[in-house]
Amino acid sequence: MRNKLFLGFGMLGLFLFLAAVAVGILTGTVKSTAGSALPGVTVTIVETSAFIKTANDGTFTFKALPEGNYSVRFDLAGFRSETRQGIKIKAGKALSLNIVMQPLPLAPPMLPPEVEARESTKADQMMMPMAAPGTSRMRKMMAAPPSPVAYQQPYNQIMPYPGIPVNFNTEEYGHIIENAFRETTREPLSTFSIDVDTASYANIRRYLTEGTEPPKDAVRIEELINYFSYDYPKPVGEHPFSVNMEAVTCPWNTRHSLVCIGLQGKKIDISKLPPANLVFLLDVSGSMQDPDKLPLLKQAFKLLVNQMRPQDHVSICVYAGAAGCILQPTSGSNKRKILDTLEALEAGGSTAGGEGIMLAYKQAKKNFNPRGNNRVILATDGDFNVGISDTGSLVRFIEEKRKEGIFLSVLGFGTGNLKDERMSQLAEKGNGNYSYIDSFMEATKVLVTQMGGTLFTIAKDVKLQLEFNPLKVKAYRLVGYESRLLKNEDFNNDKKDAGELGSGHTVTAFYEIIPAGSTEKVPGIDELKYQKTTINPSAAGSGEILTMKLRYKQPKQDVSKLLSVPLSGPVKPFGSASENTRFAAAVAEWGLLLRESEFKDKASFDQVLDIARKAKGEDKEGYRGEFIRLVETSKNIKTKK
């Protein structure tokens, strides 16, 4: 009874305080249509962009909202977004919402060629809009909508074509062959390009949220690790980033060590960034009709537009059966015109992606700002089937345009026909980033919270080359970065393309090491007949585990700069490692489990959870907490197999 009285007085005191400062409380619960609680839902106050995530029981609480009327948005990958408008918060009062979210339907099937041909007409070709932006509706960019058979059939029914189920999936992922251990005496050098893409993590989250195990080749471990920011020291001196290294015991194989490499890019205030000449290249083909494609795309780009300054300019190009430019360069001060153009977009027709890219680069070149950030932002599900459609030709075209100072960033959307490998290659060759947008929350992260890093490059062609000391390291392997490996001779070749580092970005990489003196067998080549490997006597007394060399170029320069940093022992116990290294190692171990890697050894979901919980840190944005929930989800999915 006494406890209840204290609780009652405590709540009364809280409400009196809230009333005094003219704020109220908003609470609620989010469930699925099946009645189960939904954790990890992003709950956003639209007017302020403030957001939180629901707890494991689906509940949320905004403790101190200023008195007023609000719109509240609910987003979760795999579910239809919900918005509640006219939510009235009163001083000293608590308001509760109960929200039910509906799961998204499975992606519609792709029709057989003979059916597709039968359904198509000349009206599938794109017409340029006749109505001006800002009117209630712009004339449809496609004269005819997609076939109602292909896109309006209820997804829980079988298509009226034999053998074509509704869940036919044409998503594509490049085959990953994991990096193996290399014997130091035979291959002392390891060279790779940095990677700050994050698409793999968001895509895996989408699979897990839907209760599905992701394809193994969708798991790029470096992108899982680099989805998170780490608290590395800020750069000082002439270089636009800091370099950090740490050697610790490997948690999934205690006979081995881990070397953690961390780069911290200099963060430039948005107001001080160079003016932007941006071209939005938007896929409005028929395959983009689903709620998690064009509708989400429009919401995402509206977020970006709202961050733009008067000195920034935007053009909008679209492509479907043909390509067209529907908005000429418009200042960020005229947001209404840009937003109205976005709102008028509709989907329909085939996918002339290659033609769209050519048009977008032409538009960027025509309005090129020699002192600014010139960039094409491609948003698509990656399904190019008209015009230049093969990846090789697109890559060569983008490589040529990169030399002209126009970069390319890629945003992937949707499910069912996501062309992941293609979009990753295009962004890599275009000196940009590849992100997958699975929710309004992810759009906020990529295009608002991390806008500087997404759009502004502080260092390009960043390459790392590590030389391992054979008296300390018997063998090594790079964890992830399989598509970013370079030949050793590429390190000194300034014509060789490599990764870009954006404003405020962090880059993290791991090497797993077999210590010198280990009896563990390492696959290798036979002993050489005509020569022997000799070791420099200075290696014995140096105490160095390795030396890392790094090359990079300033964004507007073509000659690289070089710096060299050694790492000395001893190897720390994993428990005494930095919070950065421990959390990143938990993410790497999770990736090994998702890939069912041959190198996972004693990795386990329970160990990942234990490490991540202890290294979670402050977690202001909630991303690390979400990671822990995803690990729990993936553990449950694996257990049920």
C-alpha positions in Angstrom: 0.0 0.0 0.0 2.8 2.4 0.9 4.6 1.7 -2.4 1.4 2.5 -4.3 1.0 5.7 -2.4 4.6 6.7 -3.2 4.0 5.8 -6.9 0.8 7.8 -7.0 2.5 10.9 -5.4 5.5 10.4 -7.9 3.2 10.4 -10.9 1.3 13.4 -9.6 4.5 15.3 -9.1 5.6 14.4 -12.7 2.3 15.7 -14.2 2.5 18.9 -12.1 6.0 19.4 -13.4 4.9 18.7 -17.0 2.0 21.2 -16.7 4.4 23.8 -15.3 6.7 23.6 -18.3 3.8 23.3 -20.9 4.7 19.8 -22.1 2.8 16.5 -22.2 3.5 12.8 -22.6 2.7 10.6 -25.7 2.8 6.9 -25.2 1.5 3.9 -27.1 1.8 0.4 -28.2 2.4 -0.9 -31.8 1.2 -4.4 -32.8 0.8 -6.4 -36.0 -2.5 -7.4 -37.4 -1.9 -10.8 -35.8 -1.8 -9.1 -32.4 1.9 -9.6 -31.6 4.0 -6.7 -30.3 6.3 -5.0 -32.9 9.7 -4.0 -31.5 12.0 -1.7 -33.4 9.2 0.4 -35.0 10.5 3.9 -35.8 8.0 6.4 -34.3 8.6 9.9 -35.7 7.1 13.3 -34.7 6.8 14.6 -38.3 6.9 18.3 -37.4 10.2 18.0 -35.5 11.8 14.9 -37.1 12.4 13.6 -33.6 12.1 9.8 -33.4 12.4 6.8 -31.1 12.0 3.1 -31.5 9.5 0.8 -29.8 10.7 -1.6 -27.1 10.6 -5.4 -27.2 6.9 -5.2 -26.0 6.0 -2.7 -28.8 5.7 0.3 -26.4 7.0 3.8 -26.9 7.1 7.0 -24.9 7.8 10.6 -25.7 8.2 12.1 -22.2 8.2 15.8 -22.8 6.4 17.0 -26.0 5.6 20.7 -26.1 1.9 21.5 -26.1 0.5 21.5 -29.6 -0.9 19.4 -32.5 1.3 16.8 -34.2 1.4 14.1 -36.9 3.0 10.9 -35.8 4.5 8.4 -38.2 5.2 4.7 -37.7 7.7 2.8 -39.9 9.0 -0.7 -39.9 10.6 -2.6 -42.7 8.2 -5.2 -44.1 5.1 -3.3 -42.9 2.9 -0.5 -44.3 3.7 2.8 -42.8 1.0 4.4 -40.6 0.5 8.0 -39.8 -1.8 9.6 -37.2 -2.6 13.3 -37.7 -4.1 15.8 -35.4 -2.6 14.3 -32.3 -3.2 17.0 -29.6 -0.7 17.2 -26.7 -1.9 19.1 -23.7 0.3 20.4 -20.9 0.5 18.0 -17.9 -1.5 15.3 -19.7 -0.6 11.9 -21.1 -2.1 10.6 -24.4 -1.9 7.0 -25.5 -2.1 5.6 -29.0 -2.7 2.0 -30.0 -1.4 1.3 -33.5 -1.9 -1.8 -35.7 0.5 -2.2 -38.7 -0.2 -4.3 -41.7 2.5 -6.5 -43.3 3.5 -5.6 -46.8 2.4 -8.1 -49.5 5.0 -10.2 -51.3 6.5 -8.6 -54.4 4.5 -9.2 -57.6 5.8 -11.8 -60.0 7.6 -11.1 -63.2 5.6 -12.3 -66.2 7.0 -14.7 -68.8 8.3 -12.9 -71.9 5.4 -14.1 -74.1 2.9 -12.8 -71.7 4.7 -9.5 -71.3 4.8 -9.0 -75.0 1.0 -9.8 -75.2 0.2 -7.2 -72.6 2.4 -4.4 -73.9 1.4 -1.7 -76.4 2.8 1.4 -77.9 1.3 3.2 -74.9 4.1 1.7 -72.8 6.5 4.4 -74.1 7.0 7.3 -71.9 5.5 10.7 -72.6 7.0 13.9 -71.1 4.6 15.6 -68.6 2.4 18.3 -70.1 1.2 19.7 -66.8 3.6 22.0 -64.9 5.0 21.0 -61.5 2.9 22.2 -58.7 -0.5 21.5 -60.2 -2.7 18.9 -58.5 -1.3 16.1 -60.7 1.3 16.0 -63.4 0.2 14.1 -66.5 1.2 10.5 -66.2 4.7 9.9 -67.4 3.6 6.7 -68.8 0.5 6.9 -71.1 -0.8 3.5 -69.9 -0.5 2.0 -66.4 1.1 -1.4 -66.0 -1.0 -4.4 -66.7 -3.6 -4.9 -64.0 -2.9 -8.6 -64.3 0.7 -8.1 -63.3 0.3 -5.5 -60.6 -3.2 -5.4 -59.3 -3.9 -9.1 -58.8 -4.2 -9.9 -55.0 -0.8 -11.2 -53.9 -2.3 -14.1 -52.0 -3.7 -15.6 -55.2 -2.0 -17.7 -57.9 -1.4 -15.9 -61.1 -3.5 -17.1 -64.1 -0.4 -18.3 -65.9 0.7 -21.9 -65.2 3.8 -22.4 -63.1 4.2 -18.7 -62.2 3.7 -18.3 -58.4 3.1 -14.9 -56.9 6.3 -15.0 -54.8 8.6 -15.4 -57.9 11.8 -13.6 -56.9 14.4 -12.2 -59.2 16.7 -10.5 -56.7 20.4 -10.8 -57.6 23.5 -11.0 -55.4 27.1 -11.4 -56.5 28.7 -14.6 -55.3 31.2 -14.0 -52.5 34.2 -16.2 -52.0 35.5 -15.5 -48.6 39.1 -14.3 -48.1 41.3 -17.2 -46.9 44.3 -17.2 -44.7 47.6 -16.1 -46.4 51.0 -17.3 -45.2 53.1 -14.2 -44.3 56.4 -15.6 -45.5 54.9 -16.1 -49.0 52.5 -13.2 -49.2 53.5 -10.5 -46.7 51.4 -7.8 -48.3 47.6 -7.3 -48.3 46.1 -4.4 -50.2 42.5 -3.3 -50.4 40.2 -0.3 -51.0 38.0 1.2 -48.2 34.3 0.7 -48.3 31.7 2.8 -46.5 28.6 1.4 -48.2 25.9 0.2 -45.8 23.3 -1.4 -48.1 23.9 -4.9 -46.9 23.0 -4.2 -43.3 19.7 -2.5 -44.2 18.8 -5.2 -46.7 19.5 -8.0 -44.1 17.3 -6.1 -41.6 14.5 -6.2 -44.2 14.8 -10.0 -44.5 15.0 -10.6 -40.8 12.1 -8.3 -40.1 10.0 -10.4 -42.5 11.1 -13.5 -40.6 13.3 -14.7 -43.4 16.9 -15.8 -43.4 18.9 -13.6 -45.8 20.8 -15.1 -48.8 24.4 -15.8 -47.8 25.7 -13.6 -50.7 23.6 -10.7 -49.4 25.8 -10.6 -46.4 28.8 -8.3 -46.9 30.5 -8.3 -43.6 32.4 -5.0 -44.1 29.0 -3.2 -44.8 27.5 -4.7 -41.6 30.5 -3.3 -39.6 30.5 0.1 -41.3 26.7 0.6 -40.8 27.7 1.9 -37.3 29.6 4.9 -36.3 32.5 4.5 -33.9 34.1 6.9 -31.4 37.5 7.2 -32.9 39.7 10.2 -32.1 39.0 13.2 -34.4 41.7 14.0 -37.0 44.4 16.6 -36.3 47.1 17.9 -38.7 47.2 17.8 -42.4 45.3 14.6 -43.1 41.4 14.7 -43.3 41.1 11.6 -41.1 42.7 9.9 -38.1 44.2 6.4 -38.2 43.6 4.0 -35.3 44.8 0.3 -34.8 44.4 -2.2 -32.0 45.4 -5.9 -31.6 43.2 -8.1 -29.4 42.4 -11.7 -28.8 39.8 -13.0 -31.4 36.5 -13.8 -29.6 35.4 -16.6 -32.0 38.8 -18.3 -32.1 40.9 -17.6 -29.0 44.0 -19.2 -30.7 44.0 -16.2 -33.1 44.2 -12.5 -32.8 42.2 -9.6 -34.3 43.7 -6.4 -35.6 41.1 -3.6 -35.8 41.8 -0.7 -38.2 39.7 2.4 -37.8 39.6 5.6 -39.8 37.7 8.7 -38.6 36.9 11.3 -41.3 36.9 15.0 -40.5 33.3 16.2 -40.0 32.5 19.4 -41.9 29.6 21.5 -40.8 26.8 21.4 -43.4 26.7 25.2 -43.7 30.4 25.1 -44.8 30.0 22.4 -47.4 30.6 23.5 -51.0 27.5 24.3 -53.1 25.8 21.2 -54.5 24.8 20.6 -58.1 22.6 17.5 -57.7 20.7 15.5 -60.3 18.1 13.2 -58.9 17.8 10.3 -61.3 14.5 8.5 -60.3 13.2 5.2 -61.5 9.5 5.5 -62.2 9.1 2.3 -64.2 6.2 -0.2 -63.5 8.3 -2.2 -61.1 8.5 0.8 -58.8 4.8 0.8 -57.9 5.0 -1.1 -54.6 4.6 0.9 -51.4 8.3 0.2 -50.4 9.5 1.6 -53.8 8.3 4.9 -55.4 6.1 6.0 -52.5 9.1 5.5 -50.1 11.5 7.0 -52.6 9.4 10.2 -52.7 9.4 10.5 -48.9 13.2 9.9 -48.8 14.0 12.6 -51.3 11.7 15.1 -49.6 13.8 14.7 -46.5 16.9 15.5 -48.5 15.3 18.5 -50.2 14.4 19.9 -46.8 18.1 20.0 -45.9 19.1 22.0 -48.9 20.5 25.5 -48.8 19.9 28.4 -51.3 23.3 27.8 -52.9 22.4 24.2 -53.7 20.7 23.3 -56.9 18.6 20.3 -57.9 17.6 18.9 -61.3 15.2 15.9 -61.5 15.5 13.3 -64.3 13.2 10.2 -64.5 13.3 7.1 -66.6 10.9 4.3 -67.5 10.1 3.4 -71.2 12.2 6.5 -72.0 14.1 9.1 -70.1 13.3 12.8 -69.5 14.3 15.8 -67.4 11.2 17.1 -65.5 12.9 19.8 -63.4 15.7 22.1 -64.5 18.2 23.3 -61.9 16.3 24.8 -59.0 17.7 26.5 -55.9 17.3 25.0 -52.5 15.4 28.2 -51.6 12.6 27.1 -53.8 11.8 23.9 -52.0 8.1 24.0 -52.8 8.7 23.6 -56.5 11.1 20.7 -56.0 8.7 19.0 -53.6 5.7 19.4 -55.9 7.7 17.8 -58.7 8.5 14.8 -56.5 4.9 14.5 -55.4 3.6 14.3 -58.9 5.7 11.3 -59.9 3.8 8.1 -60.9 5.1 4.6 -61.9 4.5 2.8 -65.1 6.3 1.3 -68.2 9.5 -0.5 -68.8 13.0 0.5 -67.4 15.3 2.4 -69.7 17.9 2.8 -66.9 20.9 3.2 -69.1 19.3 6.1 -71.0 18.4 7.7 -67.7 22.0 7.6 -66.5 23.3 9.1 -69.7 20.7 11.9 -69.5 21.5 12.6 -65.8 25.2 12.9 -66.4 24.5 15.2 -69.3 22.4 17.4 -67.0 25.1 17.4 -64.3 27.7 18.4 -66.9 25.6 21.2 -68.3 25.3 22.8 -64.9 28.8 21.8 -63.6 30.0 23.8 -60.7 33.9 23.7 -60.6 33.9 24.7 -57.0 31.1 22.5 -55.9 29.8 19.0 -55.3 28.6 17.6 -58.6 26.7 14.4 -58.1 24.0 12.2 -59.6 21.8 10.4 -57.1 20.3 7.3 -58.6 17.2 5.8 -56.9 16.0 2.4 -58.2 15.4 -1.2 -57.6 18.1 -1.8 -60.2 16.0 -3.5 -62.9 17.4 -2.1 -66.2 15.9 -3.8 -69.2 15.7 -1.2 -71.9 18.6 0.8 -73.5 22.1 0.2 -72.1 21.2 -2.6 -69.7 24.3 -4.7 -69.2 26.4 -3.8 -66.2 29.7 -3.8 -68.0 28.7 -1.0 -70.4 27.1 1.1 -67.6 30.3 0.7 -65.5 32.5 1.9 -68.3 30.3 4.9 -69.0 30.3 5.8 -65.3 34.1 5.4 -65.0 34.5 7.9 -67.8 32.2 10.5 -66.2 33.9 10.1 -62.9 37.1 11.5 -64.5 35.1 14.7 -65.2 34.4 15.3 -61.5 30.8 14.0 -61.4 30.2 11.4 -58.8 27.4 8.8 -58.5 25.5 7.7 -55.3 23.0 4.9 -55.4 19.9 4.3 -53.3 18.3 0.9 -53.6 14.5 0.4 -52.9 12.1 -2.5 -52.7 11.9 -6.2 -52.8 11.4 -9.0 -55.3 13.7 -7.8 -58.1 16.5 -5.9 -56.3 19.6 -6.0 -58.4 22.0 -5.6 -55.5 25.3 -6.5 -57.2 24.7 -4.1 -60.1 23.9 -1.1 -57.9 26.9 -1.8 -55.7 29.2 -1.8 -58.7 27.7 1.4 -60.1 28.3 3.3 -56.9 31.8 1.9 -56.4 32.8 3.0 -60.0 31.0 6.3 -59.6 33.0 7.4 -56.5 29.9 7.3 -54.4 28.0 5.3 -51.8 25.4 2.5 -52.1 22.7 2.5 -49.5 19.5 0.4 -49.3 16.4 2.3 -48.0 14.1 -0.1 -46.3 12.2 2.4 -44.2 11.5 6.0 -43.5 14.0 5.6 -40.6 16.8 4.5 -42.9 16.0 7.4 -45.3 16.4 9.8 -42.3 19.8 8.2 -41.4 21.2 8.3 -44.9 19.8 11.6 -46.1 19.5 13.7 -43.0 21.7 12.5 -40.1 24.6 11.5 -42.3 23.9 13.8 -45.3 27.4 15.3 -45.3 29.0 11.9 -45.4 26.6 10.6 -48.0 27.0 13.6 -50.4 30.4 15.2 -49.7 33.7 13.4 -50.2 36.7 14.5 -48.1 39.2 11.9 -49.5 39.0 9.8 -52.7 40.8 6.7 -53.9 41.6 5.6 -50.3 43.8 2.5 -50.4 45.4 0.5 -47.6 48.4 -1.8 -47.8 49.5 -3.8 -44.8 52.9 -5.6 -44.4 52.9 -8.2 -41.7 56.0 -9.1 -39.7 56.6 -12.9 -40.2 58.2 -13.1 -36.7 54.8 -12.0 -35.2 52.3 -13.3 -37.7 52.2 -16.8 -39.3 49.2 -16.1 -41.4 46.4 -13.5 -41.8 43.0 -13.0 -43.5 41.0 -9.9 -44.2 37.5 -10.2 -42.8 35.1 -9.1 -45.6 36.0 -6.6 -48.3 36.1 -9.4 -50.9 35.0 -7.1 -53.7 37.5 -4.4 -52.6 40.7 -6.4 -52.9 43.5 -4.8 -55.0 46.7 -6.1 -56.5 49.7 -5.1 -54.5 51.1 -3.1 -57.4 47.8 -1.1 -57.5 48.7 0.6 -54.3 51.2 2.9 -55.9 49.2 3.4 -59.1 47.3 6.7 -58.9 45.2 5.7 -61.9 43.7 2.8 -59.9 40.3 3.7 -58.5 39.5 3.0 -54.8 37.0 4.0 -52.2 35.8 7.4 -51.0 35.6 8.7 -47.5 32.8 11.2 -46.7 32.5 14.0 -44.2 32.3 12.4 -40.7 32.4 8.9 -42.0 34.2 6.1 -40.1 35.7 3.1 -41.7 36.5 -0.1 -39.8 38.2 -3.3 -40.9 39.5 -6.5 -39.2 42.3 -8.8 -39.9 42.2 -12.2 -38.2 45.8 -13.4 -37.4 47.4 -16.7 -36.7 50.3 -15.9 -34.4 53.9 -16.9 -35.3 54.9 -20.1 -33.6 51.4 -21.6 -34.0 51.3 -25.3 -35.0 48.1 -24.7 -37.0 48.3 -25.8 -40.6 47.8 -23.1 -43.2 47.0 -24.1 -46.8 49.8 -22.9 -49.1 52.1 -23.6 -52.0 55.0 -26.0 -52.0 58.5 -24.9 -51.0 60.3 -23.0 -53.8 63.1 -24.8 -55.6 65.2 -21.9 -56.7 64.9 -19.3 -54.0 64.4 -18.9 -50.3 62.6 -16.3 -48.2 64.9 -14.2 -46.0 63.7 -12.1 -43.1 65.2 -8.7 -42.3 67.1 -8.9 -38.9 65.5 -5.7 -37.8 62.1 -7.4 -37.7 63.1 -9.3 -34.6 63.8 -6.3 -32.4 61.1 -4.0 -33.7 58.2 -5.4 -31.7 55.9 -4.5 -34.6 53.1 -6.7 -35.7 52.6 -4.9 -39.0 53.0 -1.6 -40.8 50.0 -0.1 -42.5 50.5 2.3 -45.4 47.7 4.4 -46.7 47.2 6.4 -49.9 44.5 8.9 -50.6 43.8 11.9 -52.9 42.1 15.2 -52.1 38.7 15.4 -53.9 39.9 17.8 -56.6 43.4 16.3 -57.0 44.9 13.4 -59.0 48.1 12.8 -57.1 47.9 10.7 -53.9 49.4 11.4 -50.5 51.1 8.6 -48.5 51.2 8.0 -44.8 52.7 5.0 -42.9 51.7 3.8 -39.4 53.2 0.8 -37.5 51.3 -1.4 -35.0 53.3 -2.9 -32.1 52.3 -5.5 -29.6 51.4 -6.9 -27.2 48.0 -8.3 -28.1 45.4 -7.3 -25.5 42.8 -9.7 -24.0 39.5 -9.1 -25.8 37.8 -8.0 -22.6 40.1 -5.1 -22.2 39.8 -3.9 -25.8 38.1 -0.6 -26.6 34.4 -0.3 -26.9 34.8 0.4 -30.6 36.7 -2.8 -31.2 34.4 -5.0 -29.1 31.2 -3.8 -30.7 32.6 -4.0 -34.2 33.9 -7.5 -33.5 30.4 -8.5 -32.4 29.0 -7.3 -35.7 31.7 -9.2 -37.6 31.0 -12.4 -35.7 27.3 -12.0 -36.5 28.2 -11.7 -40.2 30.2 -15.0 -40.0 27.2 -16.7 -38.6 24.8 -15.3 -41.2 27.2 -16.5 -43.9 27.7 -19.8 -42.2 31.4 -19.1 -42.8 34.0 -21.8 -42.7 36.0 -19.5 -40.5 33.4 -19.0 -37.8 35.0 -21.6 -35.5 33.3 -21.2 -32.1 31.2 -18.1 -33.0 27.7 -18.1 -31.5 24.7 -15.9 -31.4 24.8 -15.9 -27.6 28.4 -14.7 -27.6 27.5 -11.9 -30.1 24.7 -10.8 -27.9 26.9 -10.8 -24.8 29.6 -8.8 -26.5 27.2 -6.3 -28.1 25.2 -5.7 -24.9 28.4 -5.0 -22.9 29.8 -2.7 -25.7 26.5 -0.9 -26.6 27.7 2.4 -25.1 25.5 5.5 -25.1 23.7 4.6 -28.3 21.9 8.0 -28.8 20.3 7.0 -32.1 19.3 3.5 -31.0 21.0 1.7 -33.9 23.1 -0.6 -31.6 20.0 -1.5 -29.6 18.3 -2.4 -32.9 21.3 -4.5 -33.8 20.8 -6.5 -30.6 17.2 -7.2 -31.5 18.2 -8.3 -35.0 20.7 -10.7 -33.6 18.0 -12.2 -31.4 15.7 -12.4 -34.4 18.3 -14.1 -36.5 19.0 -16.6 -33.7 15.4 -17.5 -33.5 15.1 -18.0 -37.3 18.3 -20.2 -37.3 17.0 -22.2 -34.4 13.7 -23.0 -36.2 15.4 -24.3 -39.3 
